[in-house]
């Protein structure tokens, strides 16, 4: 016996294809090109507008800190390269600085100059490729990224001829650097640095006053200075809000007080300011590089008193930090007098800068989320550790 | 910046009842820290952040440390009367220090550009009572970092708005950064529906005729 629809007690309600007033939950990522790695966001949308956003990560988690605690002090040095794989030199420096604080090691003058030069070169290539990625997120596919990568490639070539590896440099050692510059390196670096403003001028002319770019970035993802300070935001993202806090000036590590440079500051704390902050910092970095290359003295590059084998710092703890390209990169170490650190902690800037992602994205459209995420500048190797 | 003794004195004056202990740091880094008690930790942290002279508004780093139970054996010479004669005898005394988990915060001032002031809190034990007050209401930057401490060390933060696992997956049960954490033999192992079936099926098999004891060994470990 078949049942006809007229026998139903009540007619089914009419189908509605619109989700009026309801939130639609969307999982963005983790395999999405604009999430900069394996990063996922659980987004609740009302139409196009983001009403809730919870970042989900940990896909690249390999418990870097535990591995660091089970390895000797020097054994962790190559592994720090893998944190923020764009900026291995600054990761090395932050770790070396913390261990030098922990063990009270002096660094020779030439090594400090080398560190400054390499850190600033790292900043050049990180900021340049960030600009490329950010524009790529906004829909300027390929071309700006290739322009940025052309410059990055030259810097990576320099790193390769110095350390033997393009990205995983493993160059710094406790109390100095691993090897001195090969012949002709400084001339090549000087040529690159002198030519860098040309790239910047070109890039700025092509991109920065572009109408579409301005429409996509200005007034998007505004961050107030109060929230930025309270949420521990550091690096260019903090300075875009107008807070003058650059560790190169504040802590004055590694001979930075010897160089003349300005700290660019933003005003509105929106995505445009964050983007411009990178452009302006690039110009200051070029200035620092030129001064450092002028001043670098000959001499030893490593403190001979530091033991390479059976390196055991005295009992104690130390927290060292530097101004990485992405923000404040810190290492917290506790020594119990053994050959391994008792506690080895990385303070990853992009992990903490993600804290306020939801605050920035609420009320904006899905397309803006990508721009905001791009302007934060995250690397998942560092976020997930 | 003021010395830690002055900060301690002013903090204890500002928050009545608070107990602050200075933990020395013997290393060359010279970064001693302030140990806060649970009850007044948030009040002290708020004082450190809001005080005009200190203004430690930037919580740079928050992390956990695991300290296991320790036994320190000391040799002490004791005078004892043995068989009517007074003798000096060496006795070993074992002193037991219970383990605890620790949360360490590094505070800096963006306003006055000084720091660090290191504050730390200790749990009473490493088991059920591994709880601490959360500093997230005061420093937003502790939000993800306290979640990470909870995830990897298992310290529960009272007052944290959203305490979930952050790096490990939600179903994960253990706390991998603890010093006594034992890695699983098989990372790839996932419980499947077949496990229950196999377990049930065991009831229907008769016991193996010859047991050499090896089964028991694998079952125990």
Boltz contact constraints between the chains, C-beta under 6 A:
constraints:
  - contact:
      token1: [A, 58]
      token2: [B, 167]
      max_distance: 6.0
  - contact:
      token1: [A, 61]
      token2: [B, 167]
      max_distance: 6.0
  - contact:
      token1: [A, 63]
      token2: [B, 176]
      max_distance: 6.0
  - contact:
      token1: [A, 66]
      token2: [B, 177]
      max_distance: 6.0
  - contact:
      token1: [A, 101]
      token2: [B, 29]
      max_distance: 6.0
  - contact:
      token1: [A, 102]
      token2: [B, 29]
      max_distance: 6.0
  - contact:
      token1: [A, 104]
      token2: [B, 28]
      max_distance: 6.0
  - contact:
      token1: [A, 229]
      token2: [B, 57]
      max_distance: 6.0
  - contact:
      token1: [A, 229]
      token2: [B, 110]
      max_distance: 6.0
  - contact:
      token1: [A, 230]
      token2: [B, 140]
      max_distance: 6.0
  - contact:
      token1: [A, 231]
      token2: [B, 140]
      max_distance: 6.0
  - contact:
      token1: [A, 231]
      token2: [B, 141]
      max_distance: 6.0
  - contact:
      token1: [A, 232]
      token2: [B, 59]
      max_distance: 6.0
  - contact:
      token1: [A, 232]
      token2: [B, 141]
      max_distance: 6.0
  - contact:
      token1: [A, 245]
      token2: [B, 110]
      max_distance: 6.0
  - contact:
      token1: [A, 250]
      token2: [B, 113]
      max_distance: 6.0
  - contact:
      token1: [A, 314]
      token2: [B, 27]
      max_distance: 6.0
  - contact:
      token1: [A, 315]
      token2: [B, 26]
      max_distance: 6.0
  - contact:
      token1: [A, 316]
      token2: [B, 25]
      max_distance: 6.0
  - contact:
      token1: [A, 316]
      token2: [B, 26]
      max_distance: 6.0
  - contact:
      token1: [A, 316]
      token2: [B, 27]
      max_distance: 6.0
  - contact:
      token1: [A, 316]
      token2: [B, 29]
      max_distance: 6.0
  - contact:
      token1: [A, 317]
      token2: [B, 25]
      max_distance: 6.0
  - contact:
      token1: [A, 318]
      token2: [B, 29]
      max_distance: 6.0
  - contact:
      token1: [A, 319]
      token2: [B, 106]
      max_distance: 6.0
  - contact:
      token1: [A, 330]
      token2: [B, 61]
      max_distance: 6.0
  - contact:
      token1: [A, 332]
      token2: [B, 61]
      max_distance: 6.0
  - contact:
      token1: [A, 332]
      token2: [B, 63]
      max_distance: 6.0
  - contact:
      token1: [A, 343]
      token2: [B, 65]
      max_distance: 6.0
  - contact:
      token1: [A, 345]
      token2: [B, 63]
      max_distance: 6.0
  - contact:
      token1: [A, 347]
      token2: [B, 61]
      max_distance: 6.0
  - contact:
      token1: [A, 352]
      token2: [B, 141]
      max_distance: 6.0
  - contact:
      token1: [A, 355]
      token2: [B, 143]
      max_distance: 6.0
  - contact:
      token1: [A, 355]
      token2: [B, 144]
      max_distance: 6.0
